[in-house]
Amino acid sequence: MRNAISLLIGALLLTSCSGVIRDAIPEGDGDGAAVPAEPRCGRSVCGATGELALGTAFPRLTHAQWENSVRDLLRLDGIPNLSATFEPDTQISFFENNTRALRVSNELWTSYQAAAETLAESVTRDPAALSRLLPAELPTATEERIRAVVESLGRRAYRRTLSTEEIEAHVALFADGAAHFPDMDSFDAGIRMLVEGVLQSPHFLYRVELGRSRSGPVVELSDFEIASRLSYMIWNTMPDDALLEEAERGGLSSAAEIELQAARMLDDPRGRVMVERFHAQLLNWELYRGLSKDPSEFPLYYRGVGEDMFEEARAFVEHVVLFEDGSLTELLTAPYTFANAGLAAIYGLDGSFDDSFSRASFTPVDQPQRGGLLTQLGFLASHGGLTGSVHRGVFINHRLLCTELPPPPDALPPIPNDETMTLTSRERIEMHTGPGTCGAGCHGTFINPVGFAFESFDGLGQFRMEENGLPIDASAVFEFADGPVEFDGAREFNEAIAERLQTHDCYSKHWVEYALGRDTAGSDLELIQSLGDRSIAGASIKDLIIDLATSAPFRTRNAEGS
């Protein structure tokens, strides 16, 4: 059976299907990777060099995209969950869809084959599932029926119309089904063979971007390729019929039509999932779910609090971005959150709360340092403890300010013990990394000031006025790209970063990385800075996403990735 499928795959293989995915400097999650020693980037945006963006003409679907695409292609009730047995996707940046890491090993290819066989058999042996797969108004003549199935399934699987040669090759594969599955009705056997074939085709497993034209190093994408970019960016799955129809009529050559489609897709429930997925990956919300604290140290800690913190962050972002049409500034400074009874107790919120989540306001009197994502419990608790200042500082520098921190010095001594409990955590950190130490350059200038802004919050995210009987000092000076800024506490710091173009450029850079599934480069700077300008002027995050979708980098690729 696989030999027959292999013949189809061989006939349909892309001339460069192994497509070069250009190598770049390896990076981890951004916390501790080896980077240039100069931490200041200014408006150029760290990590975006003066080169053309490098990528591939054949980005592979992530496992999540594969699951969603299979579900939608075969019209299943839910995702098949077969990728749980696949070789895991490698994540080399903040986002799981960076094509530089998405290779197809021999092991993964074998898994694709096995999954295709399993899915094809299950769908074609279930009359209800099989009927959902067939196009409406199926012709009665056998040959016409076969062609109708081939054209419908192929168009949806490959996210484009099939050529005459491809139709004939798939019809031939369909005809082989009866010989391979003699216990089945011949028509059903043909569909089974066809499904196996398309699920193993590179045209399904890769988002093929051969383009419609080329001007120098720039390849202009076709309407169908733009449709796939839109769909996999916003929905993380294949285009729906409406998007394919728009591509087929040539409508996605127009920026205005792309804008309409992007707005439609953002209003879809799958658009809400995308907003969550982007922020969950950028801000590493998965850390919340693994949260564990000592109840003797934190009496308000309870089992499941990490899941509640995840839901708090998700509900907040969804509300700001999708229901309030809010901006990055609101994400960073909004004086409210969403809490249930457990989280409300940790916050010390007044009012009546139960197991459900409801909006809770922070007042300057009762919650003087709260506001925005960075004072929510999940971020504070997942980067808490003695070294919380360091971890919070590194995290914000990397992920919200795009500061490229140099690697830590060798042989850094341990943080001093405090057996007499006469020092604050800040004092111990400063003894370890402050002026006169080997870590003073980076920690003293970039990491510590940011982390110290959040000293008023303990390892569970609870507000505190003192530590070891000593008053908390949350004041500092941070050297932003546009100069130093003084602040005292988290609220003032959050307001400061919300007012910095550096922050808005960095956030825009991450959206470009996410939307295009690759590292940014100098050729993306104009787009990044344009989005940054729009963001700091108050543009909603939804508008930034739509602007990105209509931009030249989104509608083109670098020919060197072919």
N, C-alpha and C positions, 0 to 999 in steps of 0.2 A: 504494500500500500504506500509506504513512504517513498519507494522508488518512483511510483507514478507521480506523486506530489512533487518530488524532486525535479522531474522532467519539466513540470510547469514552472517551478521556481527558476530553473535554469533558463527557460525560455523568456522569462519576465525579468531576470536579474538586471538591475541598473548597471549601466556601463561603469559606474564608479561606486557601487553600492557599499563597499568597504569604506568609502569616502573618508578622506583624511579629516580627523578631528584634531585640529592643531593643538600641540602641547603648549602649556603655559607654566608659569611658576606655581608649584604645588602650594595649596593652602588648606588649612584646617577649617575650624569653624570661626576663625577670625581671632580667637583668644590664644595667643601664644605662638602664632606662626612667624617664621622668619621673614622679615620685611626690611626695606631700606631703613637706614638709621635716622633719616630726617622725618620727624613726625608731622610737620606742617605741610599742608597741601593747598590751602587757600581755595580760590574759585576753580582751580583746575580739577578738583575732586580726586582724592586719593585713589590710586589703582587704575585710573584711566590715563593711559599713556598717549603719545602722539602718533600711534599706529592705527591702521585700519582694524576694525573689529574682526577677529578671527573666529571661525565657527565651522560649520559643516553644512553641506547641501542635503544631508540625510540625518537629521536629528532622530534618535530612537525614542520611542515612547517610553516614559517611565512606567514602572509597574502599576502605579495608580492610574495612569492614563490608559494603559492596556486593559485593566479591569473595567474601567468606565466605558471604553470603546467597545469591548466585547459585549458588555451588557446592552449598549445602545444599538450596536449592529445586529445582534441576534434577538433584540427586543425581549430580553430576559426580565424577570421580576426584580432581580437584584444583581449585584456584582457576583461573579462566580467564585471569588476568593481562591483561585488556583495559583496566583502569584506568591502565596505564602510559602510554597515549596520551591520557588525560583531562587536562584542566586541573588542575594540582596543587591539593590541599587547602591552604588557608591555615591556618597555625598561629599563634594569637595569644596563647597561654598555654603553660604547661608541657605541656599535653595536646592531642593532635590532634583530640579529639572536642568541643571547645568550639563549641557551636552558633552562637555569635555570628559565627563565621567561615565557616560552612558554607552558602554561598549557591549558587544555581543560575543560572549565566550562560547566555546563548544558546549559547555554545560548548560548555558542559558538557551542556546539554540535547541538542544535536546528537549529542554523543558517546554519551549514553544511548540515543538512538534507533538509532544505528548498531550499538552493542553488542547491543541487543535483537534486531535483525534477524540479526546474526551468530550469536548463541546459539540463537535459535529454529530457524534453518536447520540448524545443526550437530547439534542434539539430535534433530530430527525426521527427518533423513536417515540417522541411525545407529540401526538396529533395536534394538541392545542398550541404547543410551542412552534411546530412546523407551520401551522396556518398563519401565525403572526409574522413569520419570516417571508411569506409569499406576497408579492405586490398585489394591489387591488386590481380588479377587472382583468384577471389572468386570461389570456386567450385560450381557446379550446384546442386548437391544433397543436400537436406535440412539439414540433420544431419551434413554433412561435412561443409556446409556453416556456421552453428551455431558454430561448434567447431573452425573453422578458425577465426571467429569474436571474440570469447571468448579468444583464445590464443593470437591474435594480440592485442586486447584492454587491456587484463590483463597484458601482458608482458610490455607494455608501461606504464600503470597506476601504476604497482607495481615495475617497474624498474628492473625486473628479469623475468625469465621463471616461469610459473606456474607448480605446482606439479600435478600429475594425480588426486589426491583428489580435489584439487582446481578447476581444469578444470571441473570435474563432478558437483561440487557444483554450479559453474557459469552457466553451461549448464542447470541445473535444474532451476535456477533463470530465465534464458532466457525463458524457457518454461512457466513460470508463467505469463509472460508479457501479453499474449493474454487474460487471464481472468481478469486482472486488467485494461486493456485498450481495451475494446471490440470495440470501434469505430475506431481502427487503424488496418492496415494490421498486421497480426500475427507476421511476421518477424520484421517489424518496432517496434511493441509493445515489442518484446523480446529485441531488442537493447535498447529501452527506459528503460526497467527494468534493463538491464545489466549496463547501464551507471549510473543509480541511485545507483546501488549496489557498483560499484567500487569507485565512488566519496565519498561514506560514509565509505569505508573500512579503517581500521587502516593502511593497507599496502599502501594506497595512502596518507593518511593524515599525516603519520609519515614516516621518513626515517629509516626503520627497519635495525638494525645492529646487527644481531645475531652472525655473524662471521663464519669462516670456521674451526678454530681451536683455542685452548687456551694453553698458556704456563704460568703457575702461574697466576698472575693478568692481563696478557696481552692477549687480544683477537685479533687474526689476522682477518681482514675483508676479505670478499669474493670479487671476481672481480666485481660483480654487486654492492656491497656496496661501493667499491672504485669509481666505475663509478658515483654513486649518489653523493658521496662527491665531486668529481671533478666538476660535473655539477652544483650542488647547490652553490659551492664556486665561480666558474668562471662565470656561466650564470644565477644563481639564479632561475633555473628551472630544469625540468627533463632531463635526458640524451637524446641525439638524437639517431637515428638508428645506426649511425657509432659507437658510444660509446657503445651502448648495444651489438652490434655484436662483438666488441672487447672483452667485458666482457664475452660473451657467449663462445667464443673460448679460454678463459683463458689467454688472452694477458695482462691483467692488474695485473697479478702476477709479471710482469717484471717492474722494475723501468724505464728501457729504454723506454718501450712502454707508461708508464704513462707520461714520459717527452714529448714524441711525441704528445700524445693526449692533454696535457696541453698547449703546444705551439700552436697546431691547434686551440684550443678553445680561446686562448688569441688573436689570429689574427681575430677571428670572431667579428662582430659588438657587440654582446652580451658581449664579453670580454671587450670592451671599456666601456660599461655601468658599469661593475663590478669595474673597476679602479676608475670611477667617484664615485660610491656608497661608496666604502671603504673610500676615502678621504673626501667625503662629510659628512659622519658620524663621522669619527675621528676628523675632524676639524670643525664640526657643521656649515656647510654652510647654513643650513636652517635659521640661525640667519640673514643672509644677506637679505633674502627675506622679512623679517618683519621690515627692517630698516626704521626708521623715524627720520628726523632731522628738526630743526627749520630753515626755509629758511632765516629768518632774521639774524641768526647767521652764516649760511652757504649758501651764495647766489648761489653756484654752485650745491647745492642739487636739485634733480628733481624727480618727480614721476617715479617709475620704476628703479631707480638707484640700488636698492637692487638686482633686477633680473639681471641687467647688471653685478654687482659684482659677482654674482653666476656664470654667463656665463664666466666671465674673469677667475675665478679660475678653472672652468671645462675645458676650452680650454687650459689653461696653463698646467694642470696636464696631460691631454690627449696627448698634444704635447711632453712633457718631457718623459713620461713613454712609450707611444706607438709608436711615430714617431721618437724620438731621441734615444730610448733605454737608457734613462737616469737613473741616480742613485738618491738616496736620497740627496746626496750632491748638485746635480743640482736643485732639487726641492727647496732646502733651499737657494741657492745662485745665481741662473741663472739671468744674468743682462738683463732680458727682461720680457715682459708680453704680454697680448692680450687685446686690448682696442678698443672701439668705440669712436665717437666724444664726448659723454657725459663724459666718464671716462678720455679721453685724456685731457679734460679741467681741471678736478680735479687734475690730475697728473701734469699739466703744460707742456705737451709734445708738441714739435714742430712737424710740418708736417700736412698732409691732412688726416682727418679721417671722416668717415660717420657713418651710422647706423650699418654697419657690423663690425665684429671684425677682426683686423689684428695685426700682431706681431709688437710690439713697443719696442725699445731698451732703456735701461737706461745707460747713460754715467756717469763716475765719476765726470765730470764737471757739467752737467745739473741736474743729479739726484744722488747726492753723497751718499745717504743712502738707495737707493732702490736695491732690488735684492731678488728673491725667494718669496715663499708663504707668509711669515710673513710681508712683506712690501707692499702687495697688499691691495687695498682699502677695500675689504670686511672684512678681519681680523681686520684692524685698526679701521674702522668705527663701526663695531659691538661690539667692546670692547673699545669705546671711552668715552669722557667726563672727568669729574673731577677724577673719580675713574678708568679711563682707564688704568693707570699704574698697579693698583692692578689686574684688570681683565685680562689684557694681561699677567702679570706675573704668575698668578695662572694657566691660560689656558696653557701656554707653559710648565710650570713645570709639570702639570698633563699629558698632551697629547703628548708632544714631548720629555720630559726628564724622565718620569715615576717617578717623585719625589713624595713620599707620604708625603703630608703636614699634620701636626697635626691640629686638629680642632681649630677654632679661640677662643681666650680667652673670658670669660664672661665679660659683662659690659664694652665693648670697647667704649670709648667716641667718640662722633661725630667728623668728620673732621672739623678743625677750620674754621670759617668764614673768609673771606677776603674782607670786605666791602670797604676797601681803595684801593683794586686792586694793592697791592704792593708785592704780593707773586706769585710765580709760582705754578702750580699744584704739582710739585715735592716737593717744600718746604712745602706745606700744608700736603701732604702725609707723609713726614718725621716727621713733628710735631705730626702726628697722630700715626705712627707706627715705627718711627726710634729709634735710641739709647735713652735709658732712659724711653721708653714707654713699656706697657705690651705686645705690639705686635712686639717688636724688634727681638725676637729670630727667628721667622719664616719669618716675613715680611722683616726684615733687612738683613737676610742671603740669603733667597731664592726668595721671591716674588718681593720685590722692585727692586733689581738689574736687574732682567730680564725685568720688566716693564719699568724701567727708560731708557733702551736701545732704546725705541720707543717714548721717549718724544718729538722728533723732528716732530712728526705727530699729528695733531689735531684730533678732534672727527669725522671728515669726511675722515681722512686719508691724508689730505694735508700736505705737508712739510712746516715747519715753523722754523725760526731762533730765534724767541723770543716770549715771552708770557707776557702780561701786561708791555711791554716795557723792559723786563728783558731777558738777553740771556738764551737760553735753555742749560741745562746741561744734556747730555745723556751718561755720563760716569759712570762706576760702576765696581765692582768686584763681580764675581759670583763663588760660591764654587761648582764646578763640582765634580763628584765622584772621579776624578783623581787629584783634586787640584784646587786652585783658578786661575781664569783667569781675567785679566783686559781687558776692551774694552771701546771704545768711539763711541757710536751710533749703529744703527741697523745693518749696514753692517758688522762691526767688530764682533758684537754678532752672527750674522748668520754664519759668517765664523768660529767662535769659536765652535758653536754647531755642525756644519758640520764636524769638526775635532775630535769630541769627540766620543769615543766608546759607551759611555752612551746613546747618541742620537740614534745611529744605533741599539743598543740592544733594546731600547725602541720601535723604529719603527718596528723592527722584532717581538717583543712581540705582538704588535697590529695585525700584519698579522697572527700570530699563533692563536690569539683569534678569529679573523674574519674567518679564514679558518676552524677552528674546531668548531666554534659556542659555545665556552665555556670559562670559566676563565682558565688562565694558572696556572700551578703548578710546583713544583720542577722537576717533571719528564720531563718537557718541556725545562728545562734550557739548556741542551746540544744543542737542536735544535735552540733555541733563540740565543745563543751565536755563534753558527756556522753561522747563517744567519747574525748576527751582524758583525762578522769578514769579511764575504764576502762583506757586504754592505760598510763598511768603506774602504775596498780595492778597491772599485769602481764598484762592480757588479751592473748590471742594476736591476731595480725593477722587470722587467719581469723575469729575472733569479732567483731572490729571490722567486717569486711566484712558479716557476717551481721546484726549490730546495725544497720548502715546500711541494709541492704535491707528491714528491718522497720520503719524509722522513718517518721514522718509526712511529712517532706520527700520521701522516696523514693516514697511512695504518693500524692502530691498534686503539684499545680503551681499557680503563680500565674495567676489568670484574666486578668491584664493582658497575658499573653503570647499571648492568643488572636488 
